Amino acid sequence: MNELDKFKLISVDEVKQTLGKLIAIPSVSGNEHEIADYVEEKLLAYGFRVERILVEGCGPTIFAYYKANSKGLNLLFYGHLDTVKPVEGWTFPPFKPKIIGGKMYGLGSCDMKGGLTAVFEALKRLTNLKKIHGNIFVALTSDEELYSRGCDKLIRLGKLRGIDAAISAEPTGVLRMEVGRFGRVVYDIIVKGKSSHVSSLKGKVDAVVEASKIVLSLRKLKGGGGLTVLAINGGTEFLSTPDTCRIVVDKQLGLKESGEVFLKEIKGLAGKLKLKSKVIVKVFKRPTPYMKPYILGSRGSRIIRAVEKACKIVKGRFPKKAIGRCVGDENYLVVRAGIPTVTIGPKGGNEHSADEYVYLNSVVDAANIYLYSALFFFGE
């Protein structure tokens, strides 16, 4: 690997430039158009063939490929282009990158423009090598923070067929490698009581009171762990007993948990509590499928070994294997597209919060890890 010695010359200044530019382009979910233009231009400059995939309700997804060896393995680098909305409490303007003590602050710096930057640095050097024993694919999706419509579209179009493995650049800290993820489902619970004048002593069934009994009992269910009440809405301004209340519940699905099983548990709760109201429980409707949990089996062994060897070279030790507790496009890549996917990326903090940051040195480390991972995976 003597040719790779030049990769060691990668500078933090290069990382600063690319990452700063990415942060300065607002790309809140649904507004990914400008950043898609920027990354498309970079990939074209590296020699990739680029497809711009239009996605309803949000910005485009970018899919690109660099076919260096038609008989080699196909490796996908994955990232998402969108960020959450800026929240209150920022010390610095969220779209004006600020460097303090080796950290770059800015919206999306950690989740996941730091990872995108590392991918670009790795791709730039990979495509400059004289020989690559495999083919490189890149998927930069829109809408990951909301409904994963970009990744969903890639799968439905069949763009990801034939991919042998993937590396996701989501932030994990470069010595933590996720080889599985929890799943997720959201439930809609409608409680229907019976309205009457508040002065009435008989006949009324307060839907808000009934709903509160359900909320307080949800965690006592067998599958009540990893449960969050996202919303509870009901009531009236008139002198009438509330006749309807709605509860929205988010449920993390562990590796052996099923959303269908927990749905039955919630449906049985009304009877156990002896509620007087009618309770309707259904899965909350969204435009894309919910994410199912997964853990990589033997099919993931090649990409896991490649990343481990890369970390050993770059950081001096193997990364810790872990299960991600949050869902992401990786659930779709593994469960729906059948692609063994390892998640490893830069270290940072305050994701989805004010003053989000990423460590610049960890972005450089991630870029090195991606480069070596690709070469080990291809068998270099």
Salt bridges, closest charged atoms under 4 A:
ASP13 OD1 - LYS16 NZ 3.68
GLU14 OE2 - LYS124 NZ 3.34
GLU14 OE2 - ARG125 NH2 2.99
ASP37 OD1 - ARG52 NH2 2.66
GLU40 OE1 - ARG52 NH1 2.66
GLU51 OE1 - LYS159 NZ 2.58
ASP82 OD1 - HIS80 ND1 3.08
ASP111 OD1 - HIS80 NE2 3.16
ASP111 OD2 - HIS352 NE2 3.05
GLU121 OE1 - LYS124 NZ 3.43
GLU121 OE1 - ARG125 NH1 2.85
ASP143 OD2 - ARG149 NE 2.87
GLU144 OE1 - HIS80 NE2 3.36
GLU145 OE2 - HIS80 NE2 3.87
GLU145 OE1 - HIS352 NE2 3.25
ASP152 OD2 - ARG156 NE 2.74
ASP152 OD1 - ARG336 NH1 2.87
GLU170 OE2 - HIS80 NE2 3.25
GLU178 OE2 - ARG176 NH1 2.49
GLU178 OE1 - ARG181 NH2 3.37
ASP188 OD1 - ARG246 NE 2.73
GLU210 OE1 - LYS213 NZ 3.37
ASP250 OD2 - ARG184 NE 2.44
GLU257 OE1 - LYS251 NZ 3.01
GLU308 OE2 - LYS321 NZ 3.76
GLU330 OE1 - ARG181 NE 3.16
ASP365 OD2 - LYS315 NZ 3.03
GLU380 OE1 - HIS133 NE2 3.45
